[in-house]
Amino acid sequence: MSAAIETAGLGKRYGRTWALRDCSLVIPAGHVVGLVGPNGAGKTTLLSLAVGLATPTAGEIRVLGGTPAGSAAALDTVAFVAQDAALYRNVSVADMLRMGRGMNRHWDAERAHDRLRELGIPARKKVGELSGGQRSQVALTLALAKRPRLLILDEPLAALDPLARHEFMAALMAAVTEDGVSVVFSSHVVAELERICDYLVVIQDGRVQVSGEVETLTAEHHVLVGPAEEADDVARRFPVVRDRRTSAQAHLLIRTGDPAAVPSGWRRHPVALEEMVLTYMREPAASALPGPARVPHEPTGSGLS
Ligand SMILES: Nc1ncnc2c1ncn2[C@@H]1O[C@H](COP(=O)(O)OP(=O)(O)OP(=O)(O)O)[C@@H](O)[C@H]1O
């Protein structure tokens, strides 16, 4: 399957600040991708580069199987919903739709009007007169009317209450099912990721920390619980994302491609996606971990079953 977004050595610097560095990433097409990371991590920068609103300082970025980001061909097939659904507040919804039709070759006006009718959003209203949730839905309607193959959204849920959030995501998922569009969206709503996305990218301090299919990542991450005096030995055998110890017990959040490899006398617990993401966000050093995980040492037979 081709890549929705592919970067090689991608970097973006603003003055002295590297907003994004050494980013080499392949996000396969056909996924709903959650891009997460703390404030200032570089999420908006990566998405802006992907839609051609910013140009790289280093490296390159391509979309949809090799089309240079920001090129005319890419603009035809990529749609973007910016943070806070930035729209012209004094313009009516109907005029926004007319502008969209004038600017896009594959504009599906009927679909846009049908969507707004279903949502009960009057086209004559000015954008500034709509609620935050309605504005977001208008922004999504405009993006989908382009009939994109890749839809990129920057924090689409930020301004929405839980109900509007639910309705927005339902609309997005319907588009994924109907059109097979690839979706990449940034979000701080970590708790909802598991329900929404099947691919995850965690970014921190301008670098990609972890990236992969949700199913694979949750299968690879575990918490090992066992006696503290054996923890150093166990920690040498697995890539450790988080190491918590009391005088008696150790809790090691590890990443391994071999979930059966539990040291004898230790217990293994699964890790929910939310806990995994929050752990990476709290542990910037975990970005050094390889992926997929490799066991750094051959087992020596001293306790691994
Ligand atoms: N136009 C700009 N000029 C100068 N610095 C910028 C600019 N845009 C972003 N930065 C800096 O680049 C870094 C990454 O910013 P970016 O907006 O990409 O992060 P983010 O992960 O989207 O953050 P948030 O979650 O707060 O939206 C930050 O240190 C930010 O201050």
The ligand as a MOL file (V3000), in Angstrom:
LIG
                    3D

  0  0  0     0  0            999 V3000
M  V30 BEGIN CTAB
M  V30 COUNTS 31 33 0 0 0
M  V30 BEGIN ATOM
M  V30 1 N 5.7830 30.6660 12.7930 0
M  V30 2 C 6.6000 30.3410 13.7980 0
M  V30 3 N 7.5980 31.1630 14.1510 0
M  V30 4 C 8.4590 30.8280 15.1640 0
M  V30 5 N 8.3910 29.6850 15.8690 0
M  V30 6 C 7.4020 28.8370 15.5590 0
M  V30 7 C 6.4660 29.1110 14.5150 0
M  V30 8 N 5.6010 28.0710 14.4340 0
M  V30 9 C 5.9860 27.1890 15.3870 0
M  V30 10 N 7.0660 27.6470 16.0520 0
M  V30 11 C 7.7730 26.9380 17.1320 0
M  V30 12 O 8.0070 25.6130 16.6960 0
M  V30 13 C 7.7790 24.6860 17.7470 0
M  V30 14 C 6.7010 23.6930 17.3250 0
M  V30 15 O 5.4650 24.3790 17.1870 0
M  V30 16 P 4.1350 23.6710 16.6580 0
M  V30 17 O 3.0910 24.7400 16.5400 0
M  V30 18 O 4.4420 22.8860 15.4460 0
M  V30 19 O 3.8200 22.6800 17.8690 0
M  V30 20 P 2.4690 21.8710 18.2110 0
M  V30 21 O 2.9020 20.5000 18.5760 0
M  V30 22 O 1.4900 22.0120 17.1040 0
M  V30 23 O 1.9730 22.6340 19.5000 0
M  V30 24 P 0.4600 22.8120 20.0910 0
M  V30 25 O 0.0500 21.4770 20.6130 0
M  V30 26 O 0.6770 23.7940 21.1840 0
M  V30 27 O -0.4100 23.3380 18.9850 0
M  V30 28 C 7.3920 25.5040 18.9770 0
M  V30 29 O 8.5750 25.7050 19.7380 0
M  V30 30 C 6.9080 26.8170 18.3820 0
M  V30 31 O 7.1300 27.8650 19.2770 0
M  V30 END ATOM
M  V30 BEGIN BOND
M  V30 1 1 1 2
M  V30 2 1 2 3
M  V30 3 2 2 7
M  V30 4 2 3 4
M  V30 5 1 4 5
M  V30 6 2 5 6
M  V30 7 1 6 7
M  V30 8 1 6 10
M  V30 9 1 7 8
M  V30 10 2 8 9
M  V30 11 1 9 10
M  V30 12 1 10 11
M  V30 13 1 11 12
M  V30 14 1 11 30
M  V30 15 1 12 13
M  V30 16 1 13 14
M  V30 17 1 13 28
M  V30 18 1 14 15
M  V30 19 1 15 16
M  V30 20 2 16 17
M  V30 21 1 16 18
M  V30 22 1 16 19
M  V30 23 1 19 20
M  V30 24 2 20 21
M  V30 25 1 20 22
M  V30 26 1 20 23
M  V30 27 1 23 24
M  V30 28 2 24 25
M  V30 29 1 24 26
M  V30 30 1 24 27
M  V30 31 1 28 29
M  V30 32 1 28 30
M  V30 33 1 30 31
M  V30 END BOND
M  V30 END CTAB
M  END
